[in-house]
Amino acid sequence: MSIAKKLITALVMVALILILSEFLCAQTAPSASPADIAARLAKVEQQAADAKGSADNAWMLTSAALVLLMTGPGLALFYGGLVRKKNVLGTMMQSFALMAVITVLWAIFGYSICFGPGNSFIGGFQNLFLHGVGAAPDPDYAATIPAQTFMVYQLMFAIITPGLIAGAFAERMKFSAMLVFMVLWSIIVYAPMAHMVWGKTGFLNASLGGRFPTLDFAGGTVVHITSGVSALVCALYLGKRVGYPKQPMLPHSVVLSFIGACLLWVGWFGFNAGSALAAGSLATSAFVATHFASAAAALGWAAAEWIRNGKPSVLGGISGAVAGLVAITPASGFVKPMPALLIGLVAGVFCYLMVAKVKAVFGYDDSLDAFGVHGAGGTLGAILTGVFAVSAVNPIFKDSQGNAMASGLIEGNPRQLLNQLVGVLISWVLAIVGTLIILKLVDLTIGLRISEDEEVQGLDLSQHGEEGYYWETPA
């Protein structure tokens, strides 16, 4: 017998011996007790829960970063490109300043009055200075992520919402007045609305038993209606810019606005899909709905403009995309892809008409069309959410046995339209009344508007002592 055959035979014999010994050990080993099996199963379940929690937390931290990206650089570039070049730094600084100011307020008391336990209209003071907001989840909001993650995610919404208002008073409000106005607005308008729609015991909270359960997945009422309507009030109160509408006030750089709009589109996935508060199928559904609506709205606005003016503009295309993102925000976690396309298409055409026709008829100077896009688009989206919401996407309403109930009108729940209208009405009234009070208060104390000479000079020099562009070349 050759050496190779002997070696193979020896290896086979060793393998057989090992297999036989394993079999004998298995036969003689004591069987696991029920307590041991239960402990092992519990350990496996805990490991699975930890893995899910880690995945959810990673997605939510990413989403928080995406929403912050929407303010800076997204909104800063979008608005910065739309103003005249003498106002570009002043406009961008408004967005940047809010990233700092609102963050500090949120840490001290903002989170508490929005999401702390309170009454139906405002949160309490239990979470002042983020007391009790740590690594442990708050199951009323998100059961698989730390409460601190939920807190910082919601902070990003609180930052961008007042920033949207700045589009209406662009090029004519004092920087100091803007800071005071935004602080007061965040307390008087944003906090009550956020608590009513998303907070514990909130009057409009659909997931925690509110009196009028308003479906608002990511901020149609809380973010867009409040900011858009407040923007209109600001434009009317401050009056028109010097020379408007006789002098042309064209965007100084559509390129900047184009880049900003694209960043807003990308960041909006964190805004809407992140509002699922977990890395699951609901986040996927909201992601898809968001993208589809924005694409359809961009086409809708461009087509309407093409028909009316003979050419589709780049500014029109990016404005339409933003309008679609606004309109789908409340519906993103409740509707299927085809209704999302329809909502986006309708929003693109509707918001174009608000900007191109309605503004011209009434003659108000909403400088960057904050109301025409956010106020009008948010209102439309909130109402259409009550039409197209389905339990197959998000079974938010359940009976006493835990079975899913109809969500929107097309599924057999016409009452939801009433709930949506109540939420829209409260948003409008709160925004109008609250903004008027704040504007009057700030105007009487430090004054709102820059002087005519400062307006002619521009915000960059008059408010910040610097310019965005230096065209001179050194000798």
C-alpha positions as CSV (number, residue, x, y, z in Angstrom):
1,M,0.0,0.0,0.0
2,S,1.4,3.4,-1.0
3,I,2.1,6.1,1.6
4,A,-0.8,8.3,0.2
5,K,-3.3,5.5,0.6
6,K,-2.2,4.8,4.2
7,L,-2.5,8.5,5.0
8,I,-6.0,8.8,3.6
9,T,-7.1,5.6,5.5
10,A,-5.7,7.1,8.7
11,L,-7.5,10.4,8.2
12,V,-10.8,8.6,7.6
13,M,-10.4,6.5,10.7
14,V,-9.7,9.6,12.8
15,A,-12.8,11.3,11.4
16,L,-15.0,8.3,12.2
17,I,-13.6,8.2,15.8
18,L,-14.3,11.9,16.3
19,I,-17.9,11.6,14.9
20,L,-18.5,8.5,17.1
21,S,-17.2,10.3,20.2
22,E,-19.4,13.3,19.5
23,F,-22.4,11.0,19.2
24,L,-21.7,9.2,22.4
25,C,-21.2,12.5,24.3
26,A,-24.5,13.8,23.0
27,Q,-26.3,10.7,24.2
28,T,-24.8,10.9,27.6
29,A,-25.0,14.7,28.2
30,P,-27.8,15.8,30.4
31,S,-30.7,17.5,28.6
32,A,-31.2,21.3,29.1
33,S,-33.7,22.3,31.7
34,P,-36.7,24.5,30.7
35,A,-35.2,27.3,32.7
36,D,-31.9,27.0,30.7
37,I,-33.9,27.0,27.4
38,A,-35.9,30.1,28.5
39,A,-32.7,31.9,29.5
40,R,-31.1,31.2,26.1
41,L,-34.2,32.3,24.2
42,A,-34.3,35.5,26.3
43,K,-30.7,36.2,25.5
44,V,-31.3,35.7,21.8
45,E,-34.4,38.0,21.9
46,Q,-32.3,40.6,23.7
47,Q,-29.6,40.4,21.2
48,A,-32.1,40.8,18.4
49,A,-33.7,43.8,20.1
50,D,-30.3,45.4,20.7
51,A,-29.4,44.9,17.0
52,K,-32.7,46.5,15.9
53,G,-32.2,49.4,18.4
54,S,-28.7,50.0,17.0
55,A,-30.0,50.0,13.4
56,D,-32.8,52.4,14.3
57,N,-30.5,54.7,16.2
58,A,-28.0,54.8,13.4
59,W,-30.8,55.7,10.9
60,M,-32.2,58.4,13.2
61,L,-28.9,60.1,13.8
62,T,-28.3,60.1,10.1
63,S,-31.8,61.6,9.6
64,A,-31.0,64.3,12.1
65,A,-27.9,65.2,10.2
66,L,-29.9,65.3,7.0
67,V,-32.5,67.6,8.4
68,L,-29.8,70.0,9.7
69,L,-28.3,69.8,6.2
70,M,-31.6,71.3,4.9
71,T,-31.0,74.5,6.9
72,G,-27.3,74.8,6.4
73,P,-26.3,74.7,3.6
74,G,-29.6,73.8,1.9
75,L,-32.0,76.6,2.8
76,A,-29.1,79.1,3.2
77,L,-28.0,78.5,-0.4
78,F,-31.6,78.4,-1.8
79,Y,-32.6,81.7,-0.2
80,G,-29.2,83.2,-0.6
81,G,-29.2,82.8,-4.4
82,L,-32.7,84.2,-4.7
83,V,-31.9,87.6,-3.2
84,R,-29.8,90.4,-4.8
85,K,-26.1,90.1,-4.3
86,K,-25.9,92.9,-1.7
87,N,-28.1,90.8,0.6
88,V,-26.6,87.3,0.1
89,L,-24.6,87.1,3.4
90,G,-27.3,88.7,5.5
91,T,-29.8,86.2,4.1
92,M,-27.5,83.2,4.7
93,M,-26.6,84.4,8.1
94,Q,-30.3,84.3,9.2
95,S,-30.3,80.5,8.6
96,F,-26.9,80.0,10.3
97,A,-27.9,82.1,13.3
98,L,-31.0,80.0,13.9
99,M,-28.8,76.8,13.9
100,A,-27.1,78.2,17.0
101,V,-29.9,80.2,18.8
102,I,-32.6,77.5,18.5
103,T,-30.2,74.8,19.6
104,V,-29.5,76.6,22.9
105,L,-33.2,77.4,23.5
106,W,-34.1,73.8,22.8
107,A,-31.6,72.5,25.3
108,I,-32.8,74.8,28.1
109,F,-36.6,74.7,27.7
110,G,-37.7,74.2,24.0
111,Y,-37.8,70.4,24.0
112,S,-39.7,70.4,27.3
113,I,-42.5,72.7,26.2
114,C,-42.8,70.8,22.9
115,F,-42.6,67.2,24.0
116,G,-42.7,67.2,27.8
117,P,-45.9,66.0,29.6
118,G,-48.3,68.9,29.8
119,N,-51.9,69.7,28.8
120,S,-53.6,69.5,25.4
121,F,-51.9,72.6,24.1
122,I,-48.4,73.0,25.5
123,G,-45.8,70.8,27.2
124,G,-44.7,71.1,30.8
125,F,-41.4,71.9,32.5
126,Q,-40.4,68.3,33.5
127,N,-37.6,68.2,30.9
128,L,-36.1,71.6,31.5
129,F,-32.3,71.5,30.8
130,L,-33.0,68.1,29.2
131,H,-33.7,66.6,32.7
132,G,-34.6,62.9,32.2
133,V,-33.7,62.9,28.5
134,G,-30.9,60.3,28.2
135,A,-30.1,56.9,26.8
136,A,-33.4,55.2,27.9
137,P,-36.1,55.3,25.2
138,D,-39.4,57.2,25.7
139,P,-41.9,54.5,24.5
140,D,-44.6,57.2,23.9
141,Y,-42.5,58.6,21.1
142,A,-40.0,56.0,19.9
143,A,-39.5,52.7,21.8
144,T,-36.2,51.6,20.1
145,I,-34.0,54.7,20.2
146,P,-32.6,56.8,23.1
147,A,-34.8,59.7,24.1
148,Q,-31.8,61.9,23.5
149,T,-31.7,60.8,19.8
150,F,-35.4,61.7,19.5
151,M,-34.7,65.0,21.1
152,V,-31.9,66.0,18.8
153,Y,-33.9,64.8,15.8
154,Q,-36.8,67.0,16.7
155,L,-34.4,69.9,17.3
156,M,-33.6,70.0,13.6
157,F,-37.2,70.6,12.8
158,A,-37.4,73.4,15.3
159,I,-34.3,75.0,13.6
160,I,-35.5,75.0,10.0
161,T,-39.2,76.0,10.6
162,P,-38.6,79.6,11.6
163,G,-35.9,79.8,9.0
164,L,-38.5,79.3,6.3
165,I,-40.3,82.5,7.4
166,A,-37.2,84.6,6.5
167,G,-38.0,84.2,2.8
168,A,-41.0,86.6,3.2
169,F,-39.2,89.5,4.8
170,A,-35.9,89.0,2.9
171,E,-33.8,92.1,2.3
172,R,-35.6,94.4,4.8
173,M,-35.6,93.2,8.4
174,K,-33.0,94.1,11.0
175,F,-30.8,91.2,12.1
176,S,-31.4,92.0,15.8
177,A,-35.2,92.2,15.2
178,M,-35.0,88.9,13.3
179,L,-33.3,87.2,16.3
180,V,-35.9,88.4,18.8
181,F,-38.8,87.6,16.5
182,M,-37.6,84.1,15.8
183,V,-37.0,83.3,19.5
184,L,-40.5,84.5,20.4
185,W,-42.1,82.8,17.4
186,S,-40.5,79.5,18.4
187,I,-42.1,79.8,21.9
188,I,-45.5,81.3,21.0
189,V,-46.3,79.6,17.7
190,Y,-44.0,76.6,17.1
191,A,-44.0,75.0,20.5
192,P,-47.8,74.8,21.0
193,M,-48.3,73.5,17.5
194,A,-45.6,70.9,17.8
195,H,-47.1,69.7,21.2
196,M,-50.7,69.6,19.9
197,V,-49.8,67.5,16.9
198,W,-46.9,65.3,18.2
199,G,-46.7,65.7,22.0
200,K,-48.2,63.6,24.7
201,T,-51.8,64.5,25.4
202,G,-51.7,66.8,22.4
203,F,-55.1,68.1,21.2
204,L,-54.4,67.0,17.6
205,N,-52.2,64.0,18.2
206,A,-53.4,61.1,16.1
207,S,-51.2,58.4,17.6
208,L,-51.8,59.2,21.3
209,G,-55.5,59.9,21.4
210,G,-55.9,63.6,20.6
211,R,-59.4,65.2,20.5
212,F,-59.1,65.8,16.8
213,P,-56.5,63.3,15.5
214,T,-54.8,65.1,12.7
215,L,-52.6,63.1,10.4
216,D,-49.3,64.9,10.1
217,F,-46.4,62.5,9.6
218,A,-43.5,65.0,9.3
219,G,-44.8,68.6,9.7
220,G,-47.4,69.8,7.2
221,T,-49.2,71.7,9.9
222,V,-46.4,72.1,12.5
223,V,-43.7,73.2,10.0
224,H,-45.1,74.4,6.7
225,I,-48.4,75.9,7.4
226,T,-47.2,77.8,10.5
227,S,-44.1,79.1,8.8
228,G,-45.8,79.9,5.5
229,V,-48.8,81.7,7.0
230,S,-46.5,83.6,9.4
231,A,-44.4,84.5,6.4
232,L,-47.4,86.1,4.7
233,V,-48.2,88.1,7.9
234,C,-44.6,89.3,8.1
235,A,-44.7,90.4,4.4
236,L,-48.0,92.3,4.9
237,Y,-46.9,93.9,8.2
238,L,-43.4,95.0,7.0
239,G,-44.7,96.3,3.6
240,K,-42.9,96.1,0.3
241,R,-39.2,96.5,-0.4
242,V,-38.0,99.9,-1.6
243,G,-38.7,100.0,-5.3
244,Y,-40.9,96.9,-5.4
245,P,-42.5,96.0,-7.9
246,K,-41.4,98.8,-10.3
247,Q,-37.7,97.9,-10.0
248,P,-36.5,94.4,-11.1
249,M,-35.4,92.4,-8.1
250,L,-34.1,89.2,-9.8
251,P,-32.2,86.4,-8.1
252,H,-28.5,87.2,-8.2
253,S,-27.5,83.5,-8.5
254,V,-29.9,80.8,-9.6
255,V,-26.8,78.5,-9.4
256,L,-26.6,78.9,-5.7
257,S,-30.4,78.3,-5.4
258,F,-30.1,75.2,-7.6
259,I,-27.5,73.7,-5.4
260,G,-29.6,74.6,-2.3
261,A,-32.7,73.0,-3.8
262,C,-30.9,69.8,-4.5
263,L,-29.6,69.7,-1.0
264,L,-33.1,70.3,0.3
265,W,-34.4,67.4,-1.8
266,V,-31.7,65.0,-0.4
267,G,-32.1,66.3,3.2
268,W,-35.9,65.8,3.0
269,F,-35.5,62.1,3.1
270,G,-34.3,62.5,6.7
271,F,-37.2,64.9,7.3
272,N,-39.9,62.5,6.1
273,A,-38.5,59.0,6.1
274,G,-36.8,59.8,9.4
275,S,-40.2,60.6,10.9
276,A,-40.9,56.9,10.9
277,L,-38.5,56.9,13.9
278,A,-37.2,53.5,12.9
279,A,-35.3,51.8,10.1
280,G,-38.3,49.8,8.9
281,S,-40.8,49.5,6.0
282,L,-42.6,52.7,7.0
283,A,-39.4,54.6,6.5
284,T,-39.1,53.1,3.1
285,S,-42.7,54.0,2.2
286,A,-42.1,57.6,3.3
287,F,-38.8,57.8,1.4
288,V,-40.5,56.6,-1.8
289,A,-43.5,58.9,-1.4
290,T,-41.2,61.9,-0.8
291,H,-39.1,61.3,-3.9
292,F,-42.1,60.6,-6.2
293,A,-44.0,63.7,-5.1
294,S,-41.0,66.0,-5.5
295,A,-40.4,64.7,-9.0
296,A,-44.0,65.1,-10.1
297,A,-44.3,68.6,-8.6
298,A,-41.1,69.7,-10.5
299,L,-42.7,68.5,-13.7
300,G,-46.1,70.1,-12.8
301,W,-44.6,73.5,-12.1
302,A,-42.4,73.4,-15.1
303,A,-45.3,72.4,-17.4
304,A,-47.5,75.2,-16.1
305,E,-44.8,77.7,-16.6
306,W,-44.0,76.4,-20.0
307,I,-47.6,76.7,-21.1
308,R,-48.0,80.2,-19.6
309,N,-44.6,81.7,-20.5
310,G,-43.4,79.6,-23.4
311,K,-40.3,78.4,-21.5
312,P,-39.7,76.3,-18.4
313,S,-37.2,78.1,-16.1
314,V,-34.6,76.5,-13.9
315,L,-36.0,78.5,-11.0
316,G,-39.4,77.1,-11.7
317,G,-38.2,73.6,-11.8
318,I,-36.5,73.8,-8.4
319,S,-39.3,75.7,-6.9
320,G,-41.7,73.0,-8.0
321,A,-39.6,70.3,-6.5
322,V,-39.7,72.1,-3.1
323,A,-43.4,72.6,-3.4
324,G,-43.8,68.8,-3.9
325,L,-41.6,68.1,-0.9
326,V,-43.8,70.5,1.2
327,A,-47.1,69.0,0.1
328,I,-46.1,65.4,0.7
329,T,-44.6,66.1,4.1
330,P,-47.8,65.4,6.1
331,A,-48.8,62.5,3.9
332,S,-45.5,60.8,3.4
333,G,-46.1,58.1,6.1
334,F,-49.7,57.5,5.1
335,V,-50.0,57.2,1.3
336,K,-49.0,54.8,-1.4
337,P,-46.6,55.8,-4.3
338,M,-49.3,56.6,-6.9
339,P,-51.3,59.0,-4.7
340,A,-47.9,60.6,-3.8
341,L,-47.3,61.3,-7.5
342,L,-50.7,62.9,-7.7
343,I,-50.2,65.0,-4.6
344,G,-46.9,66.2,-6.0
345,L,-48.4,67.0,-9.4
346,V,-51.3,69.0,-8.0
347,A,-49.0,70.8,-5.6
348,G,-46.6,71.8,-8.4
349,V,-49.4,73.5,-10.4
350,F,-51.2,74.9,-7.4
351,C,-48.1,76.5,-5.9
352,Y,-47.1,77.9,-9.3
353,L,-50.5,79.6,-9.6
354,M,-50.2,81.0,-6.0
355,V,-46.8,82.5,-6.9
356,A,-47.5,83.7,-10.4
357,K,-51.1,84.7,-10.2
358,V,-52.4,85.2,-6.7
359,K,-49.4,87.2,-5.4
360,A,-49.7,89.5,-8.4
361,V,-53.5,90.0,-7.9
362,F,-53.1,91.0,-4.2
363,G,-49.8,92.7,-4.6
364,Y,-48.0,91.6,-1.4
365,D,-44.2,91.3,-1.4
366,D,-43.5,87.8,-0.3
367,S,-39.9,88.2,-1.4
368,L,-38.9,84.5,-1.8
369,D,-42.5,83.1,-2.0
370,A,-42.4,81.4,1.4
371,F,-46.2,81.6,1.6
372,G,-46.9,80.6,-1.9
373,V,-44.8,77.4,-1.5
374,H,-44.9,76.5,2.2
375,G,-48.2,78.0,3.4
376,A,-50.2,77.0,0.3
377,G,-48.4,73.7,-0.3
378,G,-48.6,72.7,3.3
379,T,-52.3,73.5,3.5
380,L,-53.0,71.5,0.3
381,G,-50.9,68.5,1.5
382,A,-52.6,68.4,4.9
383,I,-56.0,68.3,3.3
384,L,-55.1,65.7,0.7
385,T,-53.5,63.5,3.5
386,G,-57.1,63.1,4.8
387,V,-58.1,61.9,1.4
388,F,-55.4,59.4,0.4
389,A,-54.2,58.0,3.8
390,V,-54.6,54.2,4.0
391,S,-54.1,51.8,6.9
392,A,-52.1,49.4,4.6
393,V,-49.2,52.0,4.8
394,N,-49.6,53.0,8.4
395,P,-52.4,51.5,10.6
396,I,-52.4,54.4,13.0
397,F,-56.1,54.0,14.0
398,K,-57.1,50.8,15.7
399,D,-60.2,49.5,17.4
400,S,-60.3,48.1,21.0
401,Q,-59.2,44.7,19.7
402,G,-56.1,46.1,18.0
403,N,-57.4,45.7,14.5
404,A,-56.5,48.4,11.9
405,M,-59.3,50.9,11.1
406,A,-59.7,53.1,8.0
407,S,-57.4,56.1,7.8
408,G,-58.6,58.4,5.0
409,L,-61.5,59.2,2.8
410,I,-60.8,56.8,0.0
411,E,-60.6,54.0,2.6
412,G,-64.0,54.9,4.1
413,N,-63.2,57.4,6.8
414,P,-64.7,60.7,5.7
415,R,-64.4,62.1,9.3
416,Q,-60.7,62.3,8.8
417,L,-61.2,65.2,6.4
418,L,-62.8,67.1,9.2
419,N,-59.9,66.3,11.5
420,Q,-57.5,67.6,8.9
421,L,-59.4,70.8,8.4
422,V,-59.5,71.4,12.2
423,G,-55.7,71.0,12.3
424,V,-55.3,73.3,9.3
425,L,-57.6,75.9,10.9
426,I,-55.7,75.9,14.2
427,S,-52.4,76.2,12.4
428,W,-53.6,79.2,10.4
429,V,-55.2,81.0,13.4
430,L,-52.2,80.3,15.7
431,A,-49.8,81.5,13.1
432,I,-51.7,84.7,12.3
433,V,-52.5,85.8,15.8
434,G,-49.1,84.8,17.3
435,T,-47.1,86.4,14.5
436,L,-49.0,89.7,14.7
437,I,-48.5,89.9,18.4
438,I,-44.8,89.2,18.1
439,L,-44.3,91.7,15.2
440,K,-46.1,94.4,17.1
441,L,-44.1,93.8,20.3
442,V,-40.7,93.8,18.5
443,D,-41.6,96.8,16.4
444,L,-42.5,98.8,19.5
445,T,-39.4,97.9,21.3
446,I,-36.4,97.7,18.9
447,G,-38.0,98.3,15.5
448,L,-38.4,95.7,12.8
449,R,-37.3,97.3,9.5
450,I,-34.0,98.7,8.4
451,S,-33.9,102.3,7.2
452,E,-34.4,103.1,3.5
453,D,-30.7,104.0,3.2
454,E,-29.7,100.7,4.8
455,E,-32.0,98.8,2.5
456,V,-30.5,100.5,-0.6
457,Q,-27.0,99.7,0.8
458,G,-28.0,96.1,1.5
459,L,-28.0,93.8,4.5
460,D,-24.5,92.6,4.0
461,L,-22.9,96.0,4.7
462,S,-25.6,97.6,6.8
463,Q,-26.1,94.6,9.2
464,H,-22.8,92.7,9.1
465,G,-20.2,95.1,7.7
466,E,-19.0,92.8,5.0
467,E,-19.8,91.8,1.4
468,G,-20.4,88.5,-0.2
469,Y,-18.5,89.3,-3.3
470,Y,-15.4,91.5,-3.9
471,W,-15.1,92.1,-7.6
472,E,-12.1,94.4,-7.5
473,T,-8.7,92.8,-8.3
474,P,-5.6,93.9,-6.5
475,A,-3.3,96.2,-8.4
